[in-house]
Amino acid sequence: MSEELQGNYRTRTDICLRCPMGCEVRTMLGPDDEILEMNGNRCKLGVEYVEQEIKDPRRVLPTSVRVRGGIRPLVPVWTPEPMPKGRLLDLAKHTRTIEVEAPVHVGDVIVDDWEGLGVRLVASGEVPRAEEAHRETEAKGA
Protein backbone atom coordinates (compact mmCIF):
# COMPACT_ATOMS: atom_id res chain seq x y z
CA MET A 1 0.00 0.00 0.00
CA SER A 2 1.28 3.45 -0.86
CA GLU A 3 -0.18 6.84 0.00
CA GLU A 4 0.06 10.40 -1.28
CA LEU A 5 -1.20 13.52 0.53
CA GLN A 6 -2.99 16.23 -1.46
CA GLY A 7 -4.16 18.92 0.95
CA ASN A 8 -6.90 17.40 3.14
CA TYR A 9 -7.22 14.41 0.82
CA ARG A 10 -5.21 11.21 0.61
CA THR A 11 -4.79 8.92 -2.34
CA ARG A 12 -3.78 5.36 -1.56
CA THR A 13 -2.96 2.46 -3.83
CA ASP A 14 -3.64 -1.10 -2.69
CA ILE A 15 -3.03 -4.35 -4.51
CA CYS A 16 -6.15 -6.45 -4.05
CA LEU A 17 -5.46 -9.94 -2.70
CA ARG A 18 -8.99 -11.37 -2.99
CA CYS A 19 -8.42 -13.07 -6.35
CA PRO A 20 -5.48 -13.97 -8.62
CA MET A 21 -5.86 -10.82 -10.79
CA GLY A 22 -4.10 -8.62 -8.19
CA CYS A 23 -5.76 -5.37 -9.27
CA GLU A 24 -4.03 -2.12 -8.34
CA VAL A 25 -6.84 -0.15 -6.73
CA ARG A 26 -6.44 3.64 -6.29
CA THR A 27 -8.67 5.26 -3.70
CA MET A 28 -9.14 8.93 -2.86
CA LEU A 29 -10.06 9.50 0.79
CA GLY A 30 -11.52 12.57 2.44
CA PRO A 31 -10.40 14.07 5.75
CA ASP A 32 -12.36 11.48 7.76
CA ASP A 33 -11.19 8.53 5.64
CA GLU A 34 -14.45 8.46 3.69
CA ILE A 35 -14.03 6.97 0.22
CA LEU A 36 -14.56 9.69 -2.38
CA GLU A 37 -13.37 7.84 -5.45
CA MET A 38 -12.07 4.37 -6.30
CA ASN A 39 -10.75 2.94 -9.56
CA GLY A 40 -8.59 0.13 -10.87
CA ASN A 41 -10.64 -2.75 -9.49
CA ARG A 42 -11.96 -5.16 -12.09
CA CYS A 43 -14.62 -6.69 -9.82
CA LYS A 44 -16.55 -5.93 -6.63
CA LEU A 45 -14.05 -7.94 -4.57
CA GLY A 46 -11.55 -5.10 -5.01
CA VAL A 47 -14.04 -2.63 -3.53
CA GLU A 48 -14.72 -4.92 -0.57
CA TYR A 49 -11.00 -5.55 -0.03
CA VAL A 50 -10.04 -1.86 0.01
CA GLU A 51 -12.99 -0.91 2.23
CA GLN A 52 -11.87 -3.58 4.72
CA GLU A 53 -8.25 -2.39 4.53
CA ILE A 54 -9.31 1.18 5.31
CA LYS A 55 -11.83 0.42 8.08
CA ASP A 56 -10.44 -2.66 9.80
CA PRO A 57 -7.37 -4.30 8.23
CA ARG A 58 -7.04 -7.96 9.19
CA ARG A 59 -4.48 -10.68 8.62
CA VAL A 60 -3.93 -14.36 9.35
CA LEU A 61 -0.89 -15.11 11.53
CA PRO A 62 1.13 -18.25 10.72
CA THR A 63 3.77 -18.96 13.35
CA SER A 64 4.94 -21.76 15.65
CA VAL A 65 4.94 -22.65 19.35
CA ARG A 66 7.26 -24.81 21.43
CA VAL A 67 6.47 -28.47 22.09
CA ARG A 68 7.61 -30.38 25.19
CA GLY A 69 8.24 -34.12 24.87
CA GLY A 70 7.77 -34.29 21.10
CA ILE A 71 9.92 -35.53 18.24
CA ARG A 72 10.24 -31.90 17.11
CA PRO A 73 10.70 -28.79 19.26
CA LEU A 74 8.08 -26.70 17.42
CA VAL A 75 4.63 -27.14 15.91
CA PRO A 76 3.22 -24.82 13.24
CA VAL A 77 0.11 -22.88 14.27
CA TRP A 78 -2.09 -20.25 12.68
CA THR A 79 -5.11 -18.05 13.24
CA PRO A 80 -7.76 -19.62 10.97
CA GLU A 81 -9.78 -16.40 11.04
CA PRO A 82 -8.18 -13.07 10.15
CA MET A 83 -7.36 -10.94 13.20
CA PRO A 84 -6.83 -7.19 13.60
CA LYS A 85 -3.61 -6.29 11.78
CA GLY A 86 -2.54 -3.95 14.57
CA ARG A 87 -2.41 -6.85 17.05
CA LEU A 88 -0.31 -9.29 14.97
CA LEU A 89 2.98 -8.48 16.67
CA ASP A 90 1.37 -8.71 20.11
CA LEU A 91 0.13 -12.23 19.39
CA ALA A 92 3.44 -13.18 17.78
CA LYS A 93 5.25 -12.11 20.97
CA HIS A 94 2.74 -14.03 23.08
CA THR A 95 3.38 -17.24 21.10
CA ARG A 96 6.98 -17.18 22.37
CA THR A 97 5.62 -17.84 25.87
CA ILE A 98 3.48 -20.83 24.85
CA GLU A 99 4.68 -24.40 25.29
CA VAL A 100 2.38 -27.37 24.67
CA GLU A 101 2.77 -31.01 25.59
CA ALA A 102 3.14 -33.61 22.82
CA PRO A 103 1.33 -35.17 21.09
CA VAL A 104 -0.07 -32.27 19.07
CA HIS A 105 -2.50 -32.91 16.19
CA VAL A 106 -3.70 -30.80 13.27
CA GLY A 107 -6.73 -28.84 14.44
CA ASP A 108 -5.82 -28.82 18.14
CA VAL A 109 -6.80 -25.45 19.59
CA ILE A 110 -3.73 -24.03 21.32
CA VAL A 111 -5.35 -20.70 22.36
CA ASP A 112 -9.13 -20.41 22.29
CA ASP A 113 -9.92 -16.69 22.73
CA TRP A 114 -6.77 -14.60 22.83
CA GLU A 115 -7.31 -11.44 24.89
CA GLY A 116 -11.08 -11.66 24.40
CA LEU A 117 -10.79 -10.86 20.68
CA GLY A 118 -12.19 -14.21 19.54
CA VAL A 119 -8.82 -15.04 17.99
CA ARG A 120 -7.97 -18.75 18.01
CA LEU A 121 -4.51 -20.22 17.55
CA VAL A 122 -4.78 -23.69 15.98
CA ALA A 123 -2.15 -26.35 15.25
CA SER A 124 -1.53 -26.88 11.55
CA GLY A 125 0.99 -29.71 11.95
CA GLU A 126 1.55 -32.95 13.82
CA VAL A 127 4.13 -33.57 16.54
CA PRO A 128 4.01 -37.11 18.01
CA ARG A 129 5.26 -37.80 21.51
CA ALA A 130 8.95 -38.77 21.40
CA GLU A 131 8.53 -42.14 23.13
CA GLU A 132 5.56 -43.10 20.88
CA ALA A 133 7.64 -42.43 17.76
CA HIS A 134 10.50 -44.47 19.25
CA ARG A 135 8.18 -47.44 19.98
CA GLU A 136 6.75 -47.33 16.42
CA THR A 137 10.27 -47.35 14.96
CA GLU A 138 11.24 -50.32 17.13
CA ALA A 139 8.05 -52.22 16.19
CA LYS A 140 8.75 -51.76 12.47
CA GLY A 141 12.33 -52.96 12.87
CA ALA A 142 11.46 -56.04 14.98
GUTOR-695012 format. One record per residue (C-alpha): x, y, z; residue in one letter. Coordinates in steps of 0.25 Angstrom, whole numbers, padded with zeros to 4 digits. Example, Ala and Ser with C-alpha at 12.3 -4.5 7.8 and 13.67 -1.06 7.14 Angstrom:
BEGIN
<nunu <0049; -0018; 0031>; A>
<nunu <0055; -0004; 0029>; S>
This chain:
BEGIN
<nunu <0000; 0000; 0000>; M>
<nunu <0005; 0014; -0003>; S>
<nunu <-0001; 0027; 0000>; E>
<nunu <0000; 0042; -0005>; E>
<nunu <-0005; 0054; 0002>; L>
<nunu <-0012; 0065; -0006>; Q>
<nunu <-0017; 0076; 0004>; G>
<nunu <-0028; 0070; 0013>; N>
<nunu <-0029; 0058; 0003>; Y>
<nunu <-0021; 0045; 0002>; R>
<nunu <-0019; 0036; -0009>; T>
<nunu <-0015; 0021; -0006>; R>
<nunu <-0012; 0010; -0015>; T>
<nunu <-0015; -0004; -0011>; D>
<nunu <-0012; -0017; -0018>; I>
<nunu <-0025; -0026; -0016>; C>
<nunu <-0022; -0040; -0011>; L>
<nunu <-0036; -0045; -0012>; R>
<nunu <-0034; -0052; -0025>; C>
<nunu <-0022; -0056; -0034>; P>
<nunu <-0023; -0043; -0043>; M>
<nunu <-0016; -0034; -0033>; G>
<nunu <-0023; -0021; -0037>; C>
<nunu <-0016; -0008; -0033>; E>
<nunu <-0027; -0001; -0027>; V>
<nunu <-0026; 0015; -0025>; R>
<nunu <-0035; 0021; -0015>; T>
<nunu <-0037; 0036; -0011>; M>
<nunu <-0040; 0038; 0003>; L>
<nunu <-0046; 0050; 0010>; G>
<nunu <-0042; 0056; 0023>; P>
<nunu <-0049; 0046; 0031>; D>
<nunu <-0045; 0034; 0023>; D>
<nunu <-0058; 0034; 0015>; E>
<nunu <-0056; 0028; 0001>; I>
<nunu <-0058; 0039; -0010>; L>
<nunu <-0053; 0031; -0022>; E>
<nunu <-0048; 0017; -0025>; M>
<nunu <-0043; 0012; -0038>; N>
<nunu <-0034; 0001; -0043>; G>
<nunu <-0043; -0011; -0038>; N>
<nunu <-0048; -0021; -0048>; R>
<nunu <-0058; -0027; -0039>; C>
<nunu <-0066; -0024; -0027>; K>
<nunu <-0056; -0032; -0018>; L>
<nunu <-0046; -0020; -0020>; G>
<nunu <-0056; -0011; -0014>; V>
<nunu <-0059; -0020; -0002>; E>
<nunu <-0044; -0022; 0000>; Y>
<nunu <-0040; -0007; 0000>; V>
<nunu <-0052; -0004; 0009>; E>
<nunu <-0047; -0014; 0019>; Q>
<nunu <-0033; -0010; 0018>; E>
<nunu <-0037; 0005; 0021>; I>
<nunu <-0047; 0002; 0032>; K>
<nunu <-0042; -0011; 0039>; D>
<nunu <-0029; -0017; 0033>; P>
<nunu <-0028; -0032; 0037>; R>
<nunu <-0018; -0043; 0034>; R>
<nunu <-0016; -0057; 0037>; V>
<nunu <-0004; -0060; 0046>; L>
<nunu <0005; -0073; 0043>; P>
<nunu <0015; -0076; 0053>; T>
<nunu <0020; -0087; 0063>; S>
<nunu <0020; -0091; 0077>; V>
<nunu <0029; -0099; 0086>; R>
<nunu <0026; -0114; 0088>; V>
<nunu <0030; -0122; 0101>; R>
<nunu <0033; -0136; 0099>; G>
<nunu <0031; -0137; 0084>; G>
<nunu <0040; -0142; 0073>; I>
<nunu <0041; -0128; 0068>; R>
<nunu <0043; -0115; 0077>; P>
<nunu <0032; -0107; 0070>; L>
<nunu <0019; -0109; 0064>; V>
<nunu <0013; -0099; 0053>; P>
<nunu <0000; -0092; 0057>; V>
<nunu <-0008; -0081; 0051>; W>
<nunu <-0020; -0072; 0053>; T>
<nunu <-0031; -0078; 0044>; P>
<nunu <-0039; -0066; 0044>; E>
<nunu <-0033; -0052; 0041>; P>
<nunu <-0029; -0044; 0053>; M>
<nunu <-0027; -0029; 0054>; P>
<nunu <-0014; -0025; 0047>; K>
<nunu <-0010; -0016; 0058>; G>
<nunu <-0010; -0027; 0068>; R>
<nunu <-0001; -0037; 0060>; L>
<nunu <0012; -0034; 0067>; L>
<nunu <0005; -0035; 0080>; D>
<nunu <0001; -0049; 0078>; L>
<nunu <0014; -0053; 0071>; A>
<nunu <0021; -0048; 0084>; K>
<nunu <0011; -0056; 0092>; H>
<nunu <0014; -0069; 0084>; T>
<nunu <0028; -0069; 0089>; R>
<nunu <0022; -0071; 0103>; T>
<nunu <0014; -0083; 0099>; I>
<nunu <0019; -0098; 0101>; E>
<nunu <0010; -0109; 0099>; V>
<nunu <0011; -0124; 0102>; E>
<nunu <0013; -0134; 0091>; A>
<nunu <0005; -0141; 0084>; P>
<nunu <0000; -0129; 0076>; V>
<nunu <-0010; -0132; 0065>; H>
<nunu <-0015; -0123; 0053>; V>
<nunu <-0027; -0115; 0058>; G>
<nunu <-0023; -0115; 0073>; D>
<nunu <-0027; -0102; 0078>; V>
<nunu <-0015; -0096; 0085>; I>
<nunu <-0021; -0083; 0089>; V>
<nunu <-0037; -0082; 0089>; D>
<nunu <-0040; -0067; 0091>; D>
<nunu <-0027; -0058; 0091>; W>
<nunu <-0029; -0046; 0100>; E>
<nunu <-0044; -0047; 0098>; G>
<nunu <-0043; -0043; 0083>; L>
<nunu <-0049; -0057; 0078>; G>
<nunu <-0035; -0060; 0072>; V>
<nunu <-0032; -0075; 0072>; R>
<nunu <-0018; -0081; 0070>; L>
<nunu <-0019; -0095; 0064>; V>
<nunu <-0009; -0105; 0061>; A>
<nunu <-0006; -0108; 0046>; S>
<nunu <0004; -0119; 0048>; G>
<nunu <0006; -0132; 0055>; E>
<nunu <0017; -0134; 0066>; V>
<nunu <0016; -0148; 0072>; P>
<nunu <0021; -0151; 0086>; R>
<nunu <0036; -0155; 0086>; A>
<nunu <0034; -0169; 0093>; E>
<nunu <0022; -0172; 0084>; E>
<nunu <0031; -0170; 0071>; A>
<nunu <0042; -0178; 0077>; H>
<nunu <0033; -0190; 0080>; R>
<nunu <0027; -0189; 0066>; E>
<nunu <0041; -0189; 0060>; T>
<nunu <0045; -0201; 0069>; E>
<nunu <0032; -0209; 0065>; A>
<nunu <0035; -0207; 0050>; K>
<nunu <0049; -0212; 0051>; G>
<nunu <0046; -0224; 0060>; A>
